[in-house]
Amino acid sequence: MWIKRDPSRSGIAHPVPSVTQARNLIRLDQDLTLAEIVLAEDVISIAVGKNGNRLFNDDSSGNSH
C-alpha cells in the first residue's frame, strides 16, 4: 500500500528520518512483540518509495537526505 498525500504538498521539503530514529520509535511501542519489532526493523532498513528512493537514511552514510 502506498501512502497518498495531498499533491499540493508534494513540493514541501521534509527531513528523511534515519534508520536509527525509525527503530527507536518502533521500540517505544509497548504493545509489539519482539518478533514484530525485528520484522519492522528489517523492513525499515530496506524500505523504498515508489520512486526507488530510500524512505530512511542509512545512518552509516552520513547523508541527511
PDBQT receptor file of N, H, CA, C and O in Angstrom, charges set to zero:
ATOM      1  N   MET A   1       0.844  -1.168   0.000  1.00  0.00    +0.000 N 
ATOM      2  CA  MET A   1       0.000   0.000   0.000  1.00  0.00    +0.000 C 
ATOM      3  C   MET A   1       0.895   1.240   0.000  1.00  0.00    +0.000 C 
ATOM      4  O   MET A   1       1.833   1.340   0.791  1.00  0.00    +0.000 OA
ATOM      5  N   TRP A   2       0.600   2.163  -0.880  1.00  0.00    +0.000 N 
ATOM      6  H   TRP A   2      -0.162   2.081  -1.522  1.00  0.00    +0.000 HD
ATOM      7  CA  TRP A   2       1.370   3.396  -0.954  1.00  0.00    +0.000 C 
ATOM      8  C   TRP A   2       0.688   4.469  -0.133  1.00  0.00    +0.000 C 
ATOM      9  O   TRP A   2      -0.540   4.548  -0.092  1.00  0.00    +0.000 OA
ATOM     10  N   ILE A   3       1.482   5.290   0.516  1.00  0.00    +0.000 N 
ATOM     11  H   ILE A   3       2.479   5.226   0.483  1.00  0.00    +0.000 HD
ATOM     12  CA  ILE A   3       0.937   6.409   1.277  1.00  0.00    +0.000 C 
ATOM     13  C   ILE A   3       0.560   7.498   0.295  1.00  0.00    +0.000 C 
ATOM     14  O   ILE A   3       1.380   7.931  -0.515  1.00  0.00    +0.000 OA
ATOM     15  N   LYS A   4      -0.687   7.938   0.371  1.00  0.00    +0.000 N 
ATOM     16  H   LYS A   4      -1.353   7.587   1.028  1.00  0.00    +0.000 HD
ATOM     17  CA  LYS A   4      -1.146   9.011  -0.512  1.00  0.00    +0.000 C 
ATOM     18  C   LYS A   4      -1.105  10.321   0.257  1.00  0.00    +0.000 C 
ATOM     19  O   LYS A   4      -1.416  10.373   1.447  1.00  0.00    +0.000 OA
ATOM     20  N   ARG A   5      -0.715  11.374  -0.443  1.00  0.00    +0.000 N 
ATOM     21  H   ARG A   5      -0.462  11.332  -1.409  1.00  0.00    +0.000 HD
ATOM     22  CA  ARG A   5      -0.684  12.685   0.193  1.00  0.00    +0.000 C 
ATOM     23  C   ARG A   5      -1.255  13.721  -0.750  1.00  0.00    +0.000 C 
ATOM     24  O   ARG A   5      -1.377  13.494  -1.954  1.00  0.00    +0.000 OA
ATOM     25  N   ASP A   6      -1.593  14.834  -0.194  1.00  0.00    +0.000 N 
ATOM     26  H   ASP A   6      -1.494  15.019   0.784  1.00  0.00    +0.000 HD
ATOM     27  CA  ASP A   6      -2.147  15.946  -0.950  1.00  0.00    +0.000 C 
ATOM     28  C   ASP A   6      -1.106  16.402  -1.975  1.00  0.00    +0.000 C 
ATOM     29  O   ASP A   6       0.003  16.772  -1.588  1.00  0.00    +0.000 OA
ATOM     30  N   PRO A   7      -1.437  16.384  -3.287  1.00  0.00    +0.000 N 
ATOM     31  CA  PRO A   7      -0.445  16.771  -4.306  1.00  0.00    +0.000 C 
ATOM     32  C   PRO A   7       0.065  18.196  -4.150  1.00  0.00    +0.000 C 
ATOM     33  O   PRO A   7       1.179  18.497  -4.579  1.00  0.00    +0.000 OA
ATOM     34  N   SER A   8      -0.718  19.074  -3.552  1.00  0.00    +0.000 N 
ATOM     35  H   SER A   8      -1.623  18.830  -3.203  1.00  0.00    +0.000 HD
ATOM     36  CA  SER A   8      -0.268  20.452  -3.374  1.00  0.00    +0.000 C 
ATOM     37  C   SER A   8       0.871  20.535  -2.362  1.00  0.00    +0.000 C 
ATOM     38  O   SER A   8       1.575  21.544  -2.308  1.00  0.00    +0.000 OA
ATOM     39  N   ARG A   9       1.058  19.498  -1.569  1.00  0.00    +0.000 N 
ATOM     40  H   ARG A   9       0.487  18.679  -1.613  1.00  0.00    +0.000 HD
ATOM     41  CA  ARG A   9       2.123  19.492  -0.569  1.00  0.00    +0.000 C 
ATOM     42  C   ARG A   9       3.371  18.765  -1.054  1.00  0.00    +0.000 C 
ATOM     43  O   ARG A   9       4.362  18.701  -0.327  1.00  0.00    +0.000 OA
ATOM     44  N   SER A  10       3.346  18.222  -2.253  1.00  0.00    +0.000 N 
ATOM     45  H   SER A  10       2.541  18.274  -2.844  1.00  0.00    +0.000 HD
ATOM     46  CA  SER A  10       4.451  17.382  -2.711  1.00  0.00    +0.000 C 
ATOM     47  C   SER A  10       5.767  18.136  -2.863  1.00  0.00    +0.000 C 
ATOM     48  O   SER A  10       6.831  17.517  -2.834  1.00  0.00    +0.000 OA
ATOM     49  N   GLY A  11       5.721  19.446  -3.024  1.00  0.00    +0.000 N 
ATOM     50  H   GLY A  11       4.857  19.949  -3.047  1.00  0.00    +0.000 HD
ATOM     51  CA  GLY A  11       6.941  20.215  -3.190  1.00  0.00    +0.000 C 
ATOM     52  C   GLY A  11       7.562  20.669  -1.882  1.00  0.00    +0.000 C 
ATOM     53  O   GLY A  11       8.602  21.327  -1.886  1.00  0.00    +0.000 OA
ATOM     54  N   ILE A  12       6.943  20.332  -0.774  1.00  0.00    +0.000 N 
ATOM     55  H   ILE A  12       6.098  19.798  -0.771  1.00  0.00    +0.000 HD
ATOM     56  CA  ILE A  12       7.450  20.760   0.521  1.00  0.00    +0.000 C 
ATOM     57  C   ILE A  12       8.570  19.815   0.962  1.00  0.00    +0.000 C 
ATOM     58  O   ILE A  12       8.389  18.599   1.035  1.00  0.00    +0.000 OA
ATOM     59  N   ALA A  13       9.715  20.400   1.251  1.00  0.00    +0.000 N 
ATOM     60  H   ALA A  13       9.861  21.387   1.192  1.00  0.00    +0.000 HD
ATOM     61  CA  ALA A  13      10.849  19.585   1.702  1.00  0.00    +0.000 C 
ATOM     62  C   ALA A  13      10.614  19.115   3.132  1.00  0.00    +0.000 C 
ATOM     63  O   ALA A  13      10.033  19.832   3.947  1.00  0.00    +0.000 OA
ATOM     64  N   HIS A  14      11.063  17.925   3.418  1.00  0.00    +0.000 N 
ATOM     65  H   HIS A  14      11.534  17.342   2.756  1.00  0.00    +0.000 HD
ATOM     66  CA  HIS A  14      10.958  17.394   4.773  1.00  0.00    +0.000 C 
ATOM     67  C   HIS A  14      12.172  16.518   5.042  1.00  0.00    +0.000 C 
ATOM     68  O   HIS A  14      12.708  15.895   4.126  1.00  0.00    +0.000 OA
ATOM     69  N   PRO A  15      12.602  16.469   6.289  1.00  0.00    +0.000 N 
ATOM     70  CA  PRO A  15      13.766  15.634   6.594  1.00  0.00    +0.000 C 
ATOM     71  C   PRO A  15      13.428  14.155   6.479  1.00  0.00    +0.000 C 
ATOM     72  O   PRO A  15      12.310  13.734   6.777  1.00  0.00    +0.000 OA
ATOM     73  N   VAL A  16      14.390  13.389   6.052  1.00  0.00    +0.000 N 
ATOM     74  H   VAL A  16      15.298  13.731   5.810  1.00  0.00    +0.000 HD
ATOM     75  CA  VAL A  16      14.221  11.938   5.963  1.00  0.00    +0.000 C 
ATOM     76  C   VAL A  16      14.752  11.354   7.268  1.00  0.00    +0.000 C 
ATOM     77  O   VAL A  16      15.913  11.571   7.614  1.00  0.00    +0.000 OA
ATOM     78  N   PRO A  17      13.917  10.617   7.993  1.00  0.00    +0.000 N 
ATOM     79  CA  PRO A  17      14.404  10.059   9.259  1.00  0.00    +0.000 C 
ATOM     80  C   PRO A  17      15.488   9.014   9.023  1.00  0.00    +0.000 C 
ATOM     81  O   PRO A  17      15.537   8.365   7.978  1.00  0.00    +0.000 OA
ATOM     82  N   SER A  18      16.338   8.874  10.001  1.00  0.00    +0.000 N 
ATOM     83  H   SER A  18      16.298   9.401  10.850  1.00  0.00    +0.000 HD
ATOM     84  CA  SER A  18      17.382   7.854   9.890  1.00  0.00    +0.000 C 
ATOM     85  C   SER A  18      16.816   6.498  10.290  1.00  0.00    +0.000 C 
ATOM     86  O   SER A  18      15.764   6.409  10.923  1.00  0.00    +0.000 OA
ATOM     87  N   VAL A  19      17.523   5.460   9.914  1.00  0.00    +0.000 N 
ATOM     88  H   VAL A  19      18.378   5.533   9.400  1.00  0.00    +0.000 HD
ATOM     89  CA  VAL A  19      17.139   4.103  10.304  1.00  0.00    +0.000 C 
ATOM     90  C   VAL A  19      17.099   4.012  11.831  1.00  0.00    +0.000 C 
ATOM     91  O   VAL A  19      16.184   3.411  12.394  1.00  0.00    +0.000 OA
ATOM     92  N   THR A  20      18.083   4.605  12.495  1.00  0.00    +0.000 N 
ATOM     93  H   THR A  20      18.826   5.094  12.037  1.00  0.00    +0.000 HD
ATOM     94  CA  THR A  20      18.129   4.566  13.958  1.00  0.00    +0.000 C 
ATOM     95  C   THR A  20      16.926   5.268  14.567  1.00  0.00    +0.000 C 
ATOM     96  O   THR A  20      16.338   4.760  15.522  1.00  0.00    +0.000 OA
ATOM     97  N   GLN A  21      16.545   6.431  14.030  1.00  0.00    +0.000 N 
ATOM     98  H   GLN A  21      17.023   6.843  13.254  1.00  0.00    +0.000 HD
ATOM     99  CA  GLN A  21      15.374   7.142  14.544  1.00  0.00    +0.000 C 
ATOM    100  C   GLN A  21      14.117   6.300  14.386  1.00  0.00    +0.000 C 
ATOM    101  O   GLN A  21      13.301   6.222  15.303  1.00  0.00    +0.000 OA
ATOM    102  N   ALA A  22      13.960   5.678  13.240  1.00  0.00    +0.000 N 
ATOM    103  H   ALA A  22      14.624   5.741  12.495  1.00  0.00    +0.000 HD
ATOM    104  CA  ALA A  22      12.782   4.844  12.999  1.00  0.00    +0.000 C 
ATOM    105  C   ALA A  22      12.765   3.644  13.943  1.00  0.00    +0.000 C 
ATOM    106  O   ALA A  22      11.722   3.306  14.503  1.00  0.00    +0.000 OA
ATOM    107  N   ARG A  23      13.901   3.009  14.118  1.00  0.00    +0.000 N 
ATOM    108  H   ARG A  23      14.749   3.283  13.663  1.00  0.00    +0.000 HD
ATOM    109  CA  ARG A  23      13.986   1.858  15.031  1.00  0.00    +0.000 C 
ATOM    110  C   ARG A  23      13.662   2.271  16.465  1.00  0.00    +0.000 C 
ATOM    111  O   ARG A  23      12.974   1.544  17.180  1.00  0.00    +0.000 OA
ATOM    112  N   ASN A  24      14.152   3.426  16.883  1.00  0.00    +0.000 N 
ATOM    113  H   ASN A  24      14.711   4.017  16.302  1.00  0.00    +0.000 HD
ATOM    114  CA  ASN A  24      13.870   3.896  18.239  1.00  0.00    +0.000 C 
ATOM    115  C   ASN A  24      12.377   4.126  18.444  1.00  0.00    +0.000 C 
ATOM    116  O   ASN A  24      11.843   3.823  19.512  1.00  0.00    +0.000 OA
ATOM    117  N   LEU A  25      11.705   4.655  17.438  1.00  0.00    +0.000 N 
ATOM    118  H   LEU A  25      12.138   4.901  16.571  1.00  0.00    +0.000 HD
ATOM    119  CA  LEU A  25      10.254   4.853  17.541  1.00  0.00    +0.000 C 
ATOM    120  C   LEU A  25       9.518   3.522  17.648  1.00  0.00    +0.000 C 
ATOM    121  O   LEU A  25       8.583   3.388  18.436  1.00  0.00    +0.000 OA
ATOM    122  N   ILE A  26       9.935   2.548  16.864  1.00  0.00    +0.000 N 
ATOM    123  H   ILE A  26      10.695   2.656  16.223  1.00  0.00    +0.000 HD
ATOM    124  CA  ILE A  26       9.311   1.220  16.908  1.00  0.00    +0.000 C 
ATOM    125  C   ILE A  26       9.466   0.612  18.299  1.00  0.00    +0.000 C 
ATOM    126  O   ILE A  26       8.524   0.029  18.835  1.00  0.00    +0.000 OA
ATOM    127  N   ARG A  27      10.636   0.747  18.871  1.00  0.00    +0.000 N 
ATOM    128  H   ARG A  27      11.402   1.220  18.436  1.00  0.00    +0.000 HD
ATOM    129  CA  ARG A  27      10.909   0.140  20.186  1.00  0.00    +0.000 C 
ATOM    130  C   ARG A  27      10.099   0.787  21.306  1.00  0.00    +0.000 C 
ATOM    131  O   ARG A  27       9.932   0.185  22.367  1.00  0.00    +0.000 OA
ATOM    132  N   LEU A  28       9.593   2.004  21.090  1.00  0.00    +0.000 N 
ATOM    133  H   LEU A  28       9.729   2.493  20.228  1.00  0.00    +0.000 HD
ATOM    134  CA  LEU A  28       8.779   2.678  22.105  1.00  0.00    +0.000 C 
ATOM    135  C   LEU A  28       7.389   2.068  22.244  1.00  0.00    +0.000 C 
ATOM    136  O   LEU A  28       6.731   2.252  23.268  1.00  0.00    +0.000 OA
ATOM    137  N   ASP A  29       6.939   1.349  21.231  1.00  0.00    +0.000 N 
ATOM    138  H   ASP A  29       7.473   1.199  20.399  1.00  0.00    +0.000 HD
ATOM    139  CA  ASP A  29       5.596   0.756  21.261  1.00  0.00    +0.000 C 
ATOM    140  C   ASP A  29       5.608  -0.473  22.160  1.00  0.00    +0.000 C 
ATOM    141  O   ASP A  29       6.163  -1.513  21.804  1.00  0.00    +0.000 OA
ATOM    142  N   GLN A  30       4.996  -0.343  23.315  1.00  0.00    +0.000 N 
ATOM    143  H   GLN A  30       4.545   0.501  23.604  1.00  0.00    +0.000 HD
ATOM    144  CA  GLN A  30       4.988  -1.414  24.315  1.00  0.00    +0.000 C 
ATOM    145  C   GLN A  30       4.119  -2.600  23.923  1.00  0.00    +0.000 C 
ATOM    146  O   GLN A  30       4.229  -3.668  24.524  1.00  0.00    +0.000 OA
ATOM    147  N   ASP A  31       3.253  -2.430  22.919  1.00  0.00    +0.000 N 
ATOM    148  H   ASP A  31       3.163  -1.562  22.431  1.00  0.00    +0.000 HD
ATOM    149  CA  ASP A  31       2.333  -3.496  22.523  1.00  0.00    +0.000 C 
ATOM    150  C   ASP A  31       2.928  -4.460  21.494  1.00  0.00    +0.000 C 
ATOM    151  O   ASP A  31       2.316  -5.481  21.182  1.00  0.00    +0.000 OA
ATOM    152  N   LEU A  32       4.109  -4.147  20.967  1.00  0.00    +0.000 N 
ATOM    153  H   LEU A  32       4.607  -3.317  21.220  1.00  0.00    +0.000 HD
ATOM    154  CA  LEU A  32       4.713  -5.006  19.945  1.00  0.00    +0.000 C 
ATOM    155  C   LEU A  32       5.478  -6.164  20.573  1.00  0.00    +0.000 C 
ATOM    156  O   LEU A  32       6.112  -6.019  21.618  1.00  0.00    +0.000 OA
ATOM    157  N   THR A  33       5.403  -7.301  19.918  1.00  0.00    +0.000 N 
ATOM    158  H   THR A  33       4.888  -7.418  19.069  1.00  0.00    +0.000 HD
ATOM    159  CA  THR A  33       6.208  -8.448  20.345  1.00  0.00    +0.000 C 
ATOM    160  C   THR A  33       7.619  -8.279  19.795  1.00  0.00    +0.000 C 
ATOM    161  O   THR A  33       7.851  -7.455  18.911  1.00  0.00    +0.000 OA
ATOM    162  N   LEU A  34       8.544  -9.049  20.311  1.00  0.00    +0.000 N 
ATOM    163  H   LEU A  34       8.356  -9.718  21.029  1.00  0.00    +0.000 HD
ATOM    164  CA  LEU A  34       9.920  -8.996  19.812  1.00  0.00    +0.000 C 
ATOM    165  C   LEU A  34       9.970  -9.356  18.331  1.00  0.00    +0.000 C 
ATOM    166  O   LEU A  34      10.724  -8.749  17.570  1.00  0.00    +0.000 OA
ATOM    167  N   ALA A  35       9.175 -10.335  17.921  1.00  0.00    +0.000 N 
ATOM    168  H   ALA A  35       8.563 -10.828  18.539  1.00  0.00    +0.000 HD
ATOM    169  CA  ALA A  35       9.141 -10.736  16.507  1.00  0.00    +0.000 C 
ATOM    170  C   ALA A  35       8.651  -9.587  15.626  1.00  0.00    +0.000 C 
ATOM    171  O   ALA A  35       9.169  -9.388  14.527  1.00  0.00    +0.000 OA
ATOM    172  N   GLU A  36       7.665  -8.835  16.092  1.00  0.00    +0.000 N 
ATOM    173  H   GLU A  36       7.243  -8.996  16.984  1.00  0.00    +0.000 HD
ATOM    174  CA  GLU A  36       7.155  -7.694  15.320  1.00  0.00    +0.000 C 
ATOM    175  C   GLU A  36       8.200  -6.591  15.228  1.00  0.00    +0.000 C 
ATOM    176  O   GLU A  36       8.342  -5.953  14.185  1.00  0.00    +0.000 OA
ATOM    177  N   ILE A  37       8.921  -6.367  16.303  1.00  0.00    +0.000 N 
ATOM    178  H   ILE A  37       8.805  -6.885  17.151  1.00  0.00    +0.000 HD
ATOM    179  CA  ILE A  37       9.976  -5.349  16.296  1.00  0.00    +0.000 C 
ATOM    180  C   ILE A  37      11.077  -5.738  15.318  1.00  0.00    +0.000 C 
ATOM    181  O   ILE A  37      11.545  -4.901  14.546  1.00  0.00    +0.000 OA
ATOM    182  N   VAL A  38      11.488  -6.990  15.346  1.00  0.00    +0.000 N 
ATOM    183  H   VAL A  38      11.107  -7.670  15.973  1.00  0.00    +0.000 HD
ATOM    184  CA  VAL A  38      12.534  -7.471  14.433  1.00  0.00    +0.000 C 
ATOM    185  C   VAL A  38      12.079  -7.323  12.985  1.00  0.00    +0.000 C 
ATOM    186  O   VAL A  38      12.847  -6.873  12.135  1.00  0.00    +0.000 OA
ATOM    187  N   LEU A  39      10.838  -7.699  12.701  1.00  0.00    +0.000 N 
ATOM    188  H   LEU A  39      10.214  -8.065  13.391  1.00  0.00    +0.000 HD
ATOM    189  CA  LEU A  39      10.309  -7.560  11.341  1.00  0.00    +0.000 C 
ATOM    190  C   LEU A  39      10.306  -6.096  10.908  1.00  0.00    +0.000 C 
ATOM    191  O   LEU A  39      10.749  -5.776   9.805  1.00  0.00    +0.000 OA
ATOM    192  N   ALA A  40       9.810  -5.207  11.768  1.00  0.00    +0.000 N 
ATOM    193  H   ALA A  40       9.450  -5.467  12.664  1.00  0.00    +0.000 HD
ATOM    194  CA  ALA A  40       9.767  -3.780  11.436  1.00  0.00    +0.000 C 
ATOM    195  C   ALA A  40      11.168  -3.236  11.187  1.00  0.00    +0.000 C 
ATOM    196  O   ALA A  40      11.373  -2.459  10.254  1.00  0.00    +0.000 OA
ATOM    197  N   GLU A  41      12.122  -3.631  12.003  1.00  0.00    +0.000 N 
ATOM    198  H   GLU A  41      11.955  -4.262  12.761  1.00  0.00    +0.000 HD
ATOM    199  CA  GLU A  41      13.497  -3.161  11.820  1.00  0.00    +0.000 C 
ATOM    200  C   GLU A  41      14.083  -3.651  10.500  1.00  0.00    +0.000 C 
ATOM    201  O   GLU A  41      14.805  -2.914   9.827  1.00  0.00    +0.000 OA
ATOM    202  N   ASP A  42      13.776  -4.881  10.131  1.00  0.00    +0.000 N 
ATOM    203  H   ASP A  42      13.190  -5.480  10.677  1.00  0.00    +0.000 HD
ATOM    204  CA  ASP A  42      14.253  -5.410   8.847  1.00  0.00    +0.000 C 
ATOM    205  C   ASP A  42      13.656  -4.638   7.677  1.00  0.00    +0.000 C 
ATOM    206  O   ASP A  42      14.358  -4.329   6.714  1.00  0.00    +0.000 OA
ATOM    207  N   VAL A  43      12.376  -4.329   7.754  1.00  0.00    +0.000 N 
ATOM    208  H   VAL A  43      11.805  -4.580   8.536  1.00  0.00    +0.000 HD
ATOM    209  CA  VAL A  43      11.700  -3.590   6.683  1.00  0.00    +0.000 C 
ATOM    210  C   VAL A  43      12.231  -2.163   6.607  1.00  0.00    +0.000 C 
ATOM    211  O   VAL A  43      12.485  -1.654   5.515  1.00  0.00    +0.000 OA
ATOM    212  N   ILE A  44      12.400  -1.516   7.751  1.00  0.00    +0.000 N 
ATOM    213  H   ILE A  44      12.193  -1.929   8.638  1.00  0.00    +0.000 HD
ATOM    214  CA  ILE A  44      12.899  -0.137   7.786  1.00  0.00    +0.000 C 
ATOM    215  C   ILE A  44      14.249  -0.030   7.083  1.00  0.00    +0.000 C 
ATOM    216  O   ILE A  44      14.502   0.933   6.360  1.00  0.00    +0.000 OA
ATOM    217  N   SER A  45      15.098  -1.000   7.291  1.00  0.00    +0.000 N 
ATOM    218  H   SER A  45      14.893  -1.783   7.879  1.00  0.00    +0.000 HD
ATOM    219  CA  SER A  45      16.457  -0.908   6.744  1.00  0.00    +0.000 C 
ATOM    220  C   SER A  45      16.506  -1.005   5.221  1.00  0.00    +0.000 C 
ATOM    221  O   SER A  45      17.505  -0.615   4.617  1.00  0.00    +0.000 OA
ATOM    222  N   ILE A  46      15.440  -1.521   4.584  1.00  0.00    +0.000 N 
ATOM    223  H   ILE A  46      14.629  -1.838   5.075  1.00  0.00    +0.000 HD
ATOM    224  CA  ILE A  46      15.445  -1.674   3.125  1.00  0.00    +0.000 C 
ATOM    225  C   ILE A  46      14.288  -0.960   2.426  1.00  0.00    +0.000 C 
ATOM    226  O   ILE A  46      14.165  -1.053   1.205  1.00  0.00    +0.000 OA
ATOM    227  N   ALA A  47      13.446  -0.256   3.165  1.00  0.00    +0.000 N 
ATOM    228  H   ALA A  47      13.546  -0.180   4.157  1.00  0.00    +0.000 HD
ATOM    229  CA  ALA A  47      12.239   0.358   2.603  1.00  0.00    +0.000 C 
ATOM    230  C   ALA A  47      12.565   1.431   1.564  1.00  0.00    +0.000 C 
ATOM    231  O   ALA A  47      13.422   2.287   1.785  1.00  0.00    +0.000 OA
ATOM    232  N   VAL A  48      11.863   1.370   0.423  1.00  0.00    +0.000 N 
ATOM    233  H   VAL A  48      11.166   0.675   0.244  1.00  0.00    +0.000 HD
ATOM    234  CA  VAL A  48      11.993   2.379  -0.624  1.00  0.00    +0.000 C 
ATOM    235  C   VAL A  48      10.604   2.842  -1.042  1.00  0.00    +0.000 C 
ATOM    236  O   VAL A  48       9.623   2.112  -0.899  1.00  0.00    +0.000 OA
ATOM    237  N   GLY A  49      10.535   4.059  -1.557  1.00  0.00    +0.000 N 
ATOM    238  H   GLY A  49      11.331   4.652  -1.673  1.00  0.00    +0.000 HD
ATOM    239  CA  GLY A  49       9.280   4.606  -2.053  1.00  0.00    +0.000 C 
ATOM    240  C   GLY A  49       9.037   4.206  -3.498  1.00  0.00    +0.000 C 
ATOM    241  O   GLY A  49       9.827   3.470  -4.089  1.00  0.00    +0.000 OA
ATOM    242  N   LYS A  50       7.934   4.698  -4.065  1.00  0.00    +0.000 N 
ATOM    243  H   LYS A  50       7.292   5.295  -3.584  1.00  0.00    +0.000 HD
ATOM    244  CA  LYS A  50       7.580   4.374  -5.452  1.00  0.00    +0.000 C 
ATOM    245  C   LYS A  50       8.659   4.818  -6.434  1.00  0.00    +0.000 C 
ATOM    246  O   LYS A  50       8.851   4.199  -7.481  1.00  0.00    +0.000 OA
ATOM    247  N   ASN A  51       9.362   5.897  -6.084  1.00  0.00    +0.000 N 
ATOM    248  H   ASN A  51       9.206   6.399  -5.234  1.00  0.00    +0.000 HD
ATOM    249  CA  ASN A  51      10.398   6.426  -6.971  1.00  0.00    +0.000 C 
ATOM    250  C   ASN A  51      11.743   5.716  -6.790  1.00  0.00    +0.000 C 
ATOM    251  O   ASN A  51      12.719   6.052  -7.460  1.00  0.00    +0.000 OA
ATOM    252  N   GLY A  52      11.790   4.748  -5.897  1.00  0.00    +0.000 N 
ATOM    253  H   GLY A  52      10.997   4.475  -5.353  1.00  0.00    +0.000 HD
ATOM    254  CA  GLY A  52      13.021   3.999  -5.673  1.00  0.00    +0.000 C 
ATOM    255  C   GLY A  52      13.948   4.597  -4.642  1.00  0.00    +0.000 C 
ATOM    256  O   GLY A  52      14.980   4.008  -4.324  1.00  0.00    +0.000 OA
ATOM    257  N   ASN A  53      13.600   5.762  -4.111  1.00  0.00    +0.000 N 
ATOM    258  H   ASN A  53      12.761   6.241  -4.370  1.00  0.00    +0.000 HD
ATOM    259  CA  ASN A  53      14.436   6.386  -3.086  1.00  0.00    +0.000 C 
ATOM    260  C   ASN A  53      14.178   5.736  -1.733  1.00  0.00    +0.000 C 
ATOM    261  O   ASN A  53      13.051   5.355  -1.417  1.00  0.00    +0.000 OA
ATOM    262  N   ARG A  54      15.218   5.617  -0.954  1.00  0.00    +0.000 N 
ATOM    263  H   ARG A  54      16.133   5.927  -1.211  1.00  0.00    +0.000 HD
ATOM    264  CA  ARG A  54      15.080   5.039   0.384  1.00  0.00    +0.000 C 
ATOM    265  C   ARG A  54      14.196   5.920   1.253  1.00  0.00    +0.000 C 
ATOM    266  O   ARG A  54      14.276   7.147   1.186  1.00  0.00    +0.000 OA
ATOM    267  N   LEU A  55      13.359   5.298   2.062  1.00  0.00    +0.000 N 
ATOM    268  H   LEU A  55      13.294   4.301   2.116  1.00  0.00    +0.000 HD
ATOM    269  CA  LEU A  55      12.467   6.034   2.957  1.00  0.00    +0.000 C 
ATOM    270  C   LEU A  55      13.160   6.445   4.244  1.00  0.00    +0.000 C 
ATOM    271  O   LEU A  55      12.712   7.369   4.924  1.00  0.00    +0.000 OA
ATOM    272  N   PHE A  56      14.244   5.772   4.583  1.00  0.00    +0.000 N 
ATOM    273  H   PHE A  56      14.608   5.021   4.032  1.00  0.00    +0.000 HD
ATOM    274  CA  PHE A  56      15.000   6.085   5.786  1.00  0.00    +0.000 C 
ATOM    275  C   PHE A  56      16.469   6.162   5.421  1.00  0.00    +0.000 C 
ATOM    276  O   PHE A  56      16.980   5.326   4.675  1.00  0.00    +0.000 OA
ATOM    277  N   ASN A  57      17.151   7.179   5.957  1.00  0.00    +0.000 N 
ATOM    278  H   ASN A  57      16.737   7.858   6.563  1.00  0.00    +0.000 HD
ATOM    279  CA  ASN A  57      18.582   7.324   5.697  1.00  0.00    +0.000 C 
ATOM    280  C   ASN A  57      19.362   6.198   6.343  1.00  0.00    +0.000 C 
ATOM    281  O   ASN A  57      19.040   5.741   7.439  1.00  0.00    +0.000 OA
ATOM    282  N   ASP A  58      20.386   5.766   5.647  1.00  0.00    +0.000 N 
ATOM    283  H   ASP A  58      20.648   6.137   4.756  1.00  0.00    +0.000 HD
ATOM    284  CA  ASP A  58      21.335   4.808   6.211  1.00  0.00    +0.000 C 
ATOM    285  C   ASP A  58      22.254   5.594   7.134  1.00  0.00    +0.000 C 
ATOM    286  O   ASP A  58      23.001   6.457   6.673  1.00  0.00    +0.000 OA
ATOM    287  N   ASP A  59      22.210   5.310   8.418  1.00  0.00    +0.000 N 
ATOM    288  H   ASP A  59      21.603   4.609   8.793  1.00  0.00    +0.000 HD
ATOM    289  CA  ASP A  59      22.985   6.069   9.403  1.00  0.00    +0.000 C 
ATOM    290  C   ASP A  59      24.476   6.073   9.106  1.00  0.00    +0.000 C 
ATOM    291  O   ASP A  59      25.170   7.028   9.453  1.00  0.00    +0.000 OA
ATOM    292  N   SER A  60      24.972   5.034   8.476  1.00  0.00    +0.000 N 
ATOM    293  H   SER A  60      24.408   4.258   8.194  1.00  0.00    +0.000 HD
ATOM    294  CA  SER A  60      26.410   4.939   8.223  1.00  0.00    +0.000 C 
ATOM    295  C   SER A  60      26.858   5.774   7.030  1.00  0.00    +0.000 C 
ATOM    296  O   SER A  60      28.056   5.982   6.835  1.00  0.00    +0.000 OA
ATOM    297  N   SER A  61      25.899   6.260   6.223  1.00  0.00    +0.000 N 
ATOM    298  H   SER A  61      24.926   6.092   6.381  1.00  0.00    +0.000 HD
ATOM    299  CA  SER A  61      26.276   7.010   5.020  1.00  0.00    +0.000 C 
ATOM    300  C   SER A  61      26.679   8.438   5.321  1.00  0.00    +0.000 C 
ATOM    301  O   SER A  61      27.431   9.050   4.563  1.00  0.00    +0.000 OA
ATOM    302  N   GLY A  62      26.172   8.979   6.445  1.00  0.00    +0.000 N 
ATOM    303  H   GLY A  62      25.561   8.481   7.061  1.00  0.00    +0.000 HD
ATOM    304  CA  GLY A  62      26.474  10.359   6.777  1.00  0.00    +0.000 C 
ATOM    305  C   GLY A  62      25.648  11.351   6.005  1.00  0.00    +0.000 C 
ATOM    306  O   GLY A  62      25.836  12.557   6.166  1.00  0.00    +0.000 OA
ATOM    307  N   ASN A  63      24.723  10.883   5.158  1.00  0.00    +0.000 N 
ATOM    308  H   ASN A  63      24.570   9.903   5.027  1.00  0.00    +0.000 HD
ATOM    309  CA  ASN A  63      23.877  11.781   4.382  1.00  0.00    +0.000 C 
ATOM    310  C   ASN A  63      22.675  12.200   5.195  1.00  0.00    +0.000 C 
ATOM    311  O   ASN A  63      22.190  11.443   6.036  1.00  0.00    +0.000 OA
ATOM    312  N   SER A  64      22.188  13.415   4.947  1.00  0.00    +0.000 N 
ATOM    313  H   SER A  64      22.582  14.031   4.265  1.00  0.00    +0.000 HD
ATOM    314  CA  SER A  64      20.997  13.881   5.645  1.00  0.00    +0.000 C 
ATOM    315  C   SER A  64      19.795  13.906   4.725  1.00  0.00    +0.000 C 
ATOM    316  O   SER A  64      18.723  14.346   5.139  1.00  0.00    +0.000 OA
ATOM    317  N   HIS A  65      19.938  13.441   3.467  1.00  0.00    +0.000 N 
ATOM    318  H   HIS A  65      20.809  13.084   3.130  1.00  0.00    +0.000 HD
ATOM    319  CA  HIS A  65      18.806  13.438   2.525  1.00  0.00    +0.000 C 
ATOM    320  C   HIS A  65      18.549  12.052   2.022  1.00  0.00    +0.000 C 
ATOM    321  O   HIS A  65      17.638  11.845   1.221  1.00  0.00    +0.000 OA
TER     322      HIS A  65
